[in-house]
Amino acid sequence: MGDSYARDATMSAFEAKRRAAGELEGQVMNVLWSAGRPMTPAEVQAQLNPVPAYNTVQTILIRLIDKQLVRRDRVGKAHAYEPVRSEADAAAAQLRATLDSVGDRELTLQRFAESLDAGEALTLSGLLSVLRRAKS
């Protein structure tokens, strides 16, 4: 009974490979952002569904360190991990990188603006007005 429970609770290597590229990294980052405090790999693992193997979580956290998205500090015999920047700052950097990688920036910005709902468009317009005044 114990072995089958462990197999049910932990993803196999085959199941882990079926995840979309970067999906688990995104889930781990979301867990860390939601926690608002440093977390051990075991704490991160417990928040993921389906539950990946502990070693998989450790590998993802190390990759996130390599990408300079998280930092770790020793806590007793373990390490605790936390995001280097807020979710909003990370999303803004990702949007900036996307904009920098496209050929037609104006068209890309236009399509983005068209995708906003009325409230988002109003918020963006207000933010741009504040920035315009601050820069003049």
N, CA and C atoms as an extended XYZ file, in Angstrom:
408
Properties=species:S:1:pos:R:3:atomname:S:1:resname:S:1:resid:I:1 pbc="F F F"
N         0.818       -1.193        0.000 N   MET     1
C         0.000        0.000        0.000 CA  MET     1
C         0.860        1.254        0.000 C   MET     1
N         1.925        1.294        0.809 N   GLY     2
C         2.787        2.464        0.879 CA  GLY     2
C         3.442        2.788       -0.447 C   GLY     2
N         3.894        1.731       -1.179 N   ASP     3
C         4.560        1.971       -2.460 CA  ASP     3
C         3.607        2.540       -3.500 C   ASP     3
N         2.389        2.004       -3.566 N   SER     4
C         1.469        2.514       -4.573 CA  SER     4
C         1.069        3.951       -4.260 C   SER     4
N         0.945        4.290       -2.989 N   TYR     5
C         0.628        5.674       -2.613 CA  TYR     5
C         1.749        6.604       -3.055 C   TYR     5
N         2.998        6.195       -2.829 N   ALA     6
C         4.142        7.024       -3.219 CA  ALA     6
C         4.160        7.212       -4.737 C   ALA     6
N         3.848        6.147       -5.481 N   ARG     7
C         3.820        6.263       -6.930 CA  ARG     7
C         2.697        7.185       -7.393 C   ARG     7
N         1.541        7.118       -6.733 N   ASP     8
C         0.418        7.981       -7.106 CA  ASP     8
C         0.698        9.438       -6.785 C   ASP     8
N         1.378        9.698       -5.688 N   ALA     9
C         1.602       11.069       -5.224 CA  ALA     9
C         2.749       11.751       -5.948 C   ALA     9
N         3.632       10.987       -6.550 N   THR    10
C         4.797       11.564       -7.210 CA  THR    10
C         4.747       11.237       -8.693 C   THR    10
N         4.995       12.249       -9.523 N   MET    11
C         4.981       12.045      -10.966 CA  MET    11
C         6.150       11.182      -11.406 C   MET    11
N         5.922       10.358      -12.414 N   SER    12
C         7.008        9.592      -13.005 CA  SER    12
C         7.822       10.502      -13.918 C   SER    12
N         8.996       10.046      -14.277 N   ALA    13
C         9.833       10.824      -15.201 CA  ALA    13
C         9.117       11.006      -16.531 C   ALA    13
N         8.385        9.986      -16.967 N   PHE    14
C         7.640       10.077      -18.229 CA  PHE    14
C         6.586       11.182      -18.157 C   PHE    14
N         5.835       11.235      -17.053 N   GLU    15
C         4.808       12.263      -16.907 CA  GLU    15
C         5.428       13.653      -16.868 C   GLU    15
N         6.561       13.784      -16.214 N   ALA    16
C         7.226       15.087      -16.122 CA  ALA    16
C         7.643       15.579      -17.498 C   ALA    16
N         8.055       14.676      -18.382 N   LYS    17
C         8.481       15.067      -19.731 CA  LYS    17
C         7.305       15.572      -20.569 C   LYS    17
N         6.087       15.192      -20.190 N   ARG    18
C         4.914       15.591      -20.959 CA  ARG    18
C         4.511       17.034      -20.687 C   ARG    18
N         5.069       17.653      -19.667 N   ARG    19
C         4.759       19.053      -19.396 CA  ARG    19
C         5.308       19.923      -20.525 C   ARG    19
N         4.645       21.016      -20.774 N   ALA    20
C         5.130       21.960      -21.777 CA  ALA    20
C         6.450       22.558      -21.290 C   ALA    20
N         7.295       22.919      -22.235 N   ALA    21
C         8.595       23.499      -21.899 CA  ALA    21
C         8.402       24.727      -21.015 C   ALA    21
N         9.080       24.755      -19.887 N   GLY    22
C         9.021       25.894      -18.990 CA  GLY    22
C         7.805       25.918      -18.079 C   GLY    22
N         6.864       24.996      -18.262 N   GLU    23
C         5.641       25.005      -17.460 CA  GLU    23
C         5.936       24.811      -15.977 C   GLU    23
N         6.790       23.849      -15.645 N   LEU    24
C         7.098       23.591      -14.237 CA  LEU    24
C         7.866       24.766      -13.634 C   LEU    24
N         8.774       25.370      -14.392 N   GLU    25
C         9.481       26.556      -13.893 CA  GLU    25
C         8.480       27.656      -13.552 C   GLU    25
N         7.506       27.866      -14.413 N   GLY    26
C         6.479       28.875      -14.164 CA  GLY    26
C         5.657       28.552      -12.932 C   GLY    26
N         5.314       27.281      -12.759 N   GLN    27
C         4.550       26.882      -11.586 CA  GLN    27
C         5.355       27.098      -10.312 C   GLN    27
N         6.634       26.765      -10.351 N   VAL    28
C         7.496       26.969       -9.178 CA  VAL    28
C         7.598       28.457       -8.863 C   VAL    28
N         7.785       29.283       -9.878 N   MET    29
C         7.849       30.730       -9.635 CA  MET    29
C         6.542       31.237       -9.029 C   MET    29
N         5.404       30.750       -9.520 N   ASN    30
C         4.116       31.172       -8.969 CA  ASN    30
C         3.979       30.780       -7.504 C   ASN    30
N         4.458       29.596       -7.148 N   VAL    31
C         4.425       29.159       -5.746 CA  VAL    31
C         5.273       30.100       -4.895 C   VAL    31
N         6.477       30.425       -5.375 N   LEU    32
C         7.368       31.301       -4.610 CA  LEU    32
C         6.786       32.706       -4.482 C   LEU    32
N         6.225       33.249       -5.552 N   TRP    33
C         5.621       34.588       -5.492 CA  TRP    33
C         4.427       34.595       -4.534 C   TRP    33
N         3.622       33.561       -4.585 N   SER    34
C         2.437       33.494       -3.719 CA  SER    34
C         2.806       33.378       -2.246 C   SER    34
N         3.896       32.686       -1.969 N   ALA    35
C         4.292       32.460       -0.577 CA  ALA    35
C         4.727       33.755        0.103 C   ALA    35
N         5.421       34.594       -0.639 N   GLY    36
C         5.898       35.838       -0.046 CA  GLY    36
C         6.977       35.646        1.004 C   GLY    36
N         7.586       34.482        1.008 N   ARG    37
C         8.672       34.170        1.946 CA  ARG    37
C         9.545       33.085        1.317 C   ARG    37
N        10.790       32.960        1.787 N   PRO    38
C        11.640       31.886        1.267 CA  PRO    38
C        11.031       30.515        1.576 C   PRO    38
N        11.201       29.583        0.649 N   MET    39
C        10.651       28.243        0.799 CA  MET    39
C        11.701       27.184        0.511 C   MET    39
N        11.616       26.069        1.215 N   THR    40
C        12.491       24.931        0.945 CA  THR    40
C        11.936       24.166       -0.254 C   THR    40
N        12.770       23.334       -0.893 N   PRO    41
C        12.259       22.529       -2.004 CA  PRO    41
C        11.062       21.660       -1.606 C   PRO    41
N        11.077       21.111       -0.400 N   ALA    42
C         9.957       20.274        0.053 CA  ALA    42
C         8.670       21.099        0.166 C   ALA    42
N         8.778       22.337        0.628 N   GLU    43
C         7.603       23.194        0.729 CA  GLU    43
C         7.066       23.543       -0.659 C   GLU    43
N         7.975       23.810       -1.603 N   VAL    44
C         7.565       24.100       -2.982 CA  VAL    44
C         6.894       22.866       -3.568 C   VAL    44
N         7.523       21.713       -3.403 N   GLN    45
C         6.997       20.462       -3.943 CA  GLN    45
C         5.568       20.215       -3.456 C   GLN    45
N         5.306       20.462       -2.177 N   ALA    46
C         3.985       20.206       -1.600 CA  ALA    46
C         2.897       21.091       -2.204 C   ALA    46
N         3.284       22.219       -2.801 N   GLN    47
C         2.310       23.154       -3.381 CA  GLN    47
C         2.013       22.875       -4.849 C   GLN    47
N         2.739       21.960       -5.465 N   LEU    48
C         2.579       21.686       -6.899 CA  LEU    48
C         1.604       20.534       -7.117 C   LEU    48
N         0.861       20.624       -8.220 N   ASN    49
C        -0.089       19.585       -8.542 CA  ASN    49
C        -0.103       19.387      -10.055 C   ASN    49
N         0.205       18.203      -10.553 N   PRO    50
C         0.584       17.017       -9.804 CA  PRO    50
C         1.944       17.199       -9.143 C   PRO    50
N         2.171       16.432       -8.096 N   VAL    51
C         3.389       16.571       -7.306 CA  VAL    51
C         4.563       15.935       -8.047 C   VAL    51
N         5.557       16.754       -8.449 N   PRO    52
C         6.746       16.176       -9.103 CA  PRO    52
C         7.678       15.570       -8.061 C   PRO    52
N         8.643       14.810       -8.512 N   ALA    53
C         9.646       14.239       -7.616 CA  ALA    53
C        10.443       15.366       -6.962 C   ALA    53
N        10.893       15.120       -5.750 N   TYR    54
C        11.679       16.107       -5.002 CA  TYR    54
C        12.900       16.552       -5.807 C   TYR    54
N        13.599       15.584       -6.418 N   ASN    55
C        14.803       15.921       -7.201 CA  ASN    55
C        14.462       16.810       -8.396 C   ASN    55
N        13.281       16.625       -8.959 N   THR    56
C        12.844       17.472      -10.066 CA  THR    56
C        12.691       18.913       -9.598 C   THR    56
N        12.092       19.093       -8.432 N   VAL    57
C        11.917       20.436       -7.872 CA  VAL    57
C        13.274       21.071       -7.603 C   VAL    57
N        14.193       20.304       -7.028 N   GLN    58
C        15.542       20.833       -6.788 CA  GLN    58
C        16.209       21.250       -8.087 C   GLN    58
N        16.084       20.443       -9.120 N   THR    59
C        16.682       20.765      -10.412 CA  THR    59
C        16.096       22.059      -10.969 C   THR    59
N        14.776       22.199      -10.883 N   ILE    60
C        14.121       23.418      -11.374 CA  ILE    60
C        14.618       24.628      -10.594 C   ILE    60
N        14.731       24.506       -9.282 N   LEU    61
C        15.206       25.636       -8.467 CA  LEU    61
C        16.641       26.020       -8.829 C   LEU    61
N        17.479       25.043       -9.094 N   ILE    62
C        18.861       25.327       -9.501 CA  ILE    62
C        18.876       26.020      -10.863 C   ILE    62
N        18.027       25.574      -11.779 N   ARG    63
C        17.937       26.240      -13.088 CA  ARG    63
C        17.483       27.688      -12.931 C   ARG    63
N        16.550       27.916      -12.014 N   LEU    64
C        16.066       29.277      -11.775 CA  LEU    64
C        17.160       30.150      -11.156 C   LEU    64
N        18.041       29.559      -10.353 N   ILE    65
C        19.207       30.293       -9.834 CA  ILE    65
C        20.120       30.656      -11.001 C   ILE    65
N        20.387       29.681      -11.873 N   ASP    66
C        21.249       29.921      -13.034 CA  ASP    66
C        20.703       31.031      -13.922 C   ASP    66
N        19.384       31.145      -13.998 N   LYS    67
C        18.737       32.196      -14.795 CA  LYS    67
C        18.587       33.494      -14.007 C   LYS    67
N        19.107       33.507      -12.799 N   GLN    68
C        19.063       34.672      -11.902 CA  GLN    68
C        17.635       35.118      -11.599 C   GLN    68
N        16.728       34.146      -11.499 N   LEU    69
C        15.335       34.440      -11.163 CA  LEU    69
C        15.041       34.209       -9.686 C   LEU    69
N        15.841       33.335       -9.045 N   VAL    70
C        15.705       33.096       -7.606 CA  VAL    70
C        17.072       33.113       -6.947 C   VAL    70
N        17.050       33.286       -5.638 N   ARG    71
C        18.281       33.178       -4.846 CA  ARG    71
C        18.002       32.187       -3.721 C   ARG    71
N        19.067       31.655       -3.155 N   ARG    72
C        18.883       30.717       -2.051 CA  ARG    72
C        19.778       31.099       -0.897 C   ARG    72
N        19.289       30.785        0.285 N   ASP    73
C        20.038       30.991        1.516 CA  ASP    73
C        19.947       29.716        2.338 C   ASP    73
N        21.006       29.438        3.051 N   ARG    74
C        21.016       28.258        3.908 CA  ARG    74
C        20.139       28.524        5.128 C   ARG    74
N        19.287       27.549        5.407 N   VAL    75
C        18.434       27.594        6.588 CA  VAL    75
C        18.612       26.256        7.291 C   VAL    75
N        19.430       26.256        8.329 N   GLY    76
C        19.759       24.991        8.982 CA  GLY    76
C        20.549       24.118        8.033 C   GLY    76
N        20.043       22.900        7.809 N   LYS    77
C        20.716       21.979        6.893 CA  LYS    77
C        20.174       22.066        5.471 C   LYS    77
N        19.150       22.855        5.285 N   ALA    78
C        18.514       22.965        3.972 CA  ALA    78
C        18.776       24.334        3.367 C   ALA    78
N        18.237       24.528        2.171 N   HIS    79
C        18.260       25.831        1.518 CA  HIS    79
C        16.827       26.312        1.371 C   HIS    79
N        16.653       27.612        1.438 N   ALA    80
C        15.355       28.228        1.169 CA  ALA    80
C        15.526       29.134       -0.047 C   ALA    80
N        14.537       29.144       -0.892 N   TYR    81
C        14.586       29.866       -2.161 CA  TYR    81
C        13.533       30.954       -2.184 C   TYR    81
N        13.891       32.084       -2.825 N   GLU    82
C        12.937       33.173       -2.989 CA  GLU    82
C        13.212       33.894       -4.305 C   GLU    82
N        12.165       34.487       -4.889 N   PRO    83
C        12.351       35.200       -6.141 CA  PRO    83
C        13.281       36.403       -5.981 C   PRO    83
N        14.039       36.697       -7.022 N   VAL    84
C        14.922       37.854       -7.023 CA  VAL    84
C        14.120       39.135       -7.218 C   VAL    84
N        13.039       39.042       -8.012 N   ARG    85
C        12.205       40.218       -8.244 CA  ARG    85
C        10.733       39.828       -8.176 C   ARG    85
N         9.902       40.828       -8.063 N   SER    86
C         8.468       40.592       -7.956 CA  SER    86
C         7.910       40.014       -9.254 C   SER    86
N         6.723       39.476       -9.149 N   GLU    87
C         6.056       38.933      -10.330 CA  GLU    87
C         5.828       40.030      -11.374 C   GLU    87
N         5.436       41.219      -10.918 N   ALA    88
C         5.199       42.334      -11.844 CA  ALA    88
C         6.489       42.751      -12.546 C   ALA    88
N         7.587       42.831      -11.807 N   ASP    89
C         8.869       43.189      -12.416 CA  ASP    89
C         9.330       42.131      -13.421 C   ASP    89
N         9.126       40.861      -13.086 N   ALA    90
C         9.515       39.784      -14.007 CA  ALA    90
C         8.665       39.819      -15.276 C   ALA    90
N         7.375       40.063      -15.127 N   ALA    91
C         6.488       40.137      -16.293 CA  ALA    91
C         6.851       41.325      -17.172 C   ALA    91
N         7.159       42.467      -16.548 N   ALA    92
C         7.551       43.654      -17.326 CA  ALA    92
C         8.838       43.392      -18.103 C   ALA    92
N         9.796       42.710      -17.477 N   ALA    93
C        11.053       42.383      -18.163 CA  ALA    93
C        10.795       41.437      -19.331 C   ALA    93
N         9.871       40.505      -19.147 N   GLN    94
C         9.536       39.574      -20.223 CA  GLN    94
C         8.856       40.305      -21.382 C   GLN    94
N         7.966       41.227      -21.064 N   LEU    95
C         7.324       42.029      -22.112 CA  LEU    95
C         8.355       42.865      -22.862 C   LEU    95
N         9.289       43.449      -22.128 N   ARG    96
C        10.352       44.259      -22.747 CA  ARG    96
C        11.198       43.400      -23.685 C   ARG    96
N        11.577       42.212      -23.233 N   ALA    97
C        12.392       41.311      -24.054 CA  ALA    97
C        11.638       40.896      -25.316 C   ALA    97
N        10.346       40.659      -25.180 N   THR    98
C         9.535       40.309      -26.348 CA  THR    98
C         9.496       41.468      -27.327 C   THR    98
N         9.266       42.662      -26.821 N   LEU    99
C         9.217       43.847      -27.688 CA  LEU    99
C        10.555       44.066      -28.395 C   LEU    99
N        11.646       43.841      -27.675 N   ASP   100
C        12.975       44.004      -28.264 CA  ASP   100
C        13.272       42.961      -29.344 C   ASP   100
N        12.548       41.852      -29.331 N   SER   101
C        12.851       40.762      -30.269 CA  SER   101
C        12.023       40.796      -31.547 C   SER   101
N        11.046       41.686      -31.624 N   VAL   102
C        10.187       41.713      -32.818 CA  VAL   102
C        10.660       42.764      -33.806 C   VAL   102
N        10.286       42.557      -35.068 N   GLY   103
C        10.696       43.491      -36.111 CA  GLY   103
C         9.855       44.759      -36.134 C   GLY   103
N         8.556       44.621      -36.072 N   ASP   104
C         7.657       45.768      -36.173 CA  ASP   104
C         7.106       46.085      -34.785 C   ASP   104
N         7.829       46.929      -34.068 N   ARG   105
C         7.460       47.267      -32.692 CA  ARG   105
C         6.124       47.996      -32.629 C   ARG   105
N         5.885       48.913      -33.579 N   GLU   106
C         4.642       49.677      -33.559 CA  GLU   106
C         3.436       48.759      -33.743 C   GLU   106
N         3.533       47.830      -34.682 N   LEU   107
C         2.429       46.894      -34.913 CA  LEU   107
C         2.223       45.992      -33.696 C   LEU   107
N         3.313       45.569      -33.095 N   THR   108
C         3.215       44.729      -31.902 CA  THR   108
C         2.529       45.483      -30.765 C   THR   108
N         2.926       46.743      -30.554 N   LEU   109
C         2.281       47.555      -29.527 CA  LEU   109
C         0.801       47.782      -29.851 C   LEU   109
N         0.506       47.989      -31.127 N   GLN   110
C        -0.885       48.180      -31.538 CA  GLN   110
C        -1.712       46.939      -31.210 C   GLN   110
N        -1.196       45.765      -31.585 N   ARG   111
C        -1.920       44.513      -31.320 CA  ARG   111
C        -2.093       44.296      -29.814 C   ARG   111
N        -1.068       44.636      -29.048 N   PHE   112
C        -1.181       44.506      -27.593 CA  PHE   112
C        -2.272       45.428      -27.067 C   PHE   112
N        -2.263       46.674      -27.504 N   ALA   113
C        -3.263       47.648      -27.055 CA  ALA   113
C        -4.672       47.187      -27.433 C   ALA   113
N        -4.822       46.618      -28.622 N   GLU   114
C        -6.128       46.122      -29.059 CA  GLU   114
C        -6.619       44.953      -28.209 C   GLU   114
N        -5.695       44.229      -27.602 N   SER   115
C        -6.074       43.063      -26.798 CA  SER   115
C        -6.533       43.439      -25.384 C   SER   115
N        -6.304       44.700      -24.983 N   LEU   116
C        -6.677       45.136      -23.636 CA  LEU   116
C        -8.175       45.351      -23.527 C   LEU   116
N        -8.740       45.036      -22.353 N   ASP   117
C       -10.144       45.389      -22.147 CA  ASP   117
C       -10.202       46.876      -21.792 C   ASP   117
N       -11.384       47.423      -21.680 N   ALA   118
C       -11.556       48.865      -21.480 CA  ALA   118
C       -10.864       49.352      -20.201 C   ALA   118
N       -10.973       48.605      -19.137 N   GLY   119
C       -10.334       49.000      -17.879 CA  GLY   119
C        -8.822       48.998      -17.966 C   GLY   119
N        -8.268       47.972      -18.613 N   GLU   120
C        -6.819       47.890      -18.786 CA  GLU   120
C        -6.314       49.024      -19.674 C   GLU   120
N        -7.067       49.324      -20.730 N   ALA   121
C        -6.680       50.412      -21.636 CA  ALA   121
C        -6.684       51.748      -20.889 C   ALA   121
N        -7.683       51.969      -20.053 N   LEU   122
C        -7.762       53.203      -19.277 CA  LEU   122
C        -6.591       53.307      -18.298 C   LEU   122
N        -6.276       52.200      -17.645 N   THR   123
C        -5.137       52.173      -16.723 CA  THR   123
C        -3.834       52.477      -17.454 C   THR   123
N        -3.623       51.820      -18.592 N   LEU   124
C        -2.408       52.049      -19.373 CA  LEU   124
C        -2.329       53.495      -19.846 C   LEU   124
N        -3.427       54.037      -20.299 N   SER   125
C        -3.457       55.427      -20.756 CA  SER   125
C        -3.075       56.376      -19.621 C   SER   125
N        -3.617       56.142      -18.450 N   GLY   126
C        -3.286       56.975      -17.290 CA  GLY   126
C        -1.820       56.867      -16.917 C   GLY   126
N        -1.287       55.660      -16.940 N   LEU   127
C         0.129       55.462      -16.616 CA  LEU   127
C         1.025       56.160      -17.635 C   LEU   127
N         0.672       56.073      -18.903 N   LEU   128
C         1.462       56.750      -19.944 CA  LEU   128
C         1.407       58.257      -19.773 C   LEU   128
N         0.270       58.793      -19.385 N   SER   129
C         0.155       60.251      -19.144 CA  SER   129
C         1.074       60.678      -18.002 C   SER   129
N         1.084       59.901      -16.931 N   VAL   130
C         1.956       60.219      -15.788 CA  VAL   130
C         3.413       60.166      -16.211 C   VAL   130
N         3.799       59.143      -16.961 N   LEU   131
C         5.191       59.023      -17.419 CA  LEU   131
C         5.572       60.147      -18.359 C   LEU   131
N         4.649       60.531      -19.239 N   ARG   132
C         4.917       61.626      -20.179 CA  ARG   132
C         5.170       62.929      -19.421 C   ARG   132
N         4.347       63.193      -18.405 N   ARG   133
C         4.543       64.410      -17.601 CA  ARG   133
C         5.851       64.374      -16.821 C   ARG   133
N         6.194       63.201      -16.305 N   ALA   134
C         7.430       63.066      -15.532 CA  ALA   134
C         8.674       63.254      -16.378 C   ALA   134
N         8.599       62.891      -17.669 N   LYS   135
C         9.749       62.996      -18.563 CA  LYS   135
C         9.881       64.383      -19.211 C   LYS   135
N         8.862       65.242      -19.048 N   SER   136
C         8.966       66.557      -19.685 CA  SER   136
C         9.333       67.624      -18.693 C   SER   136
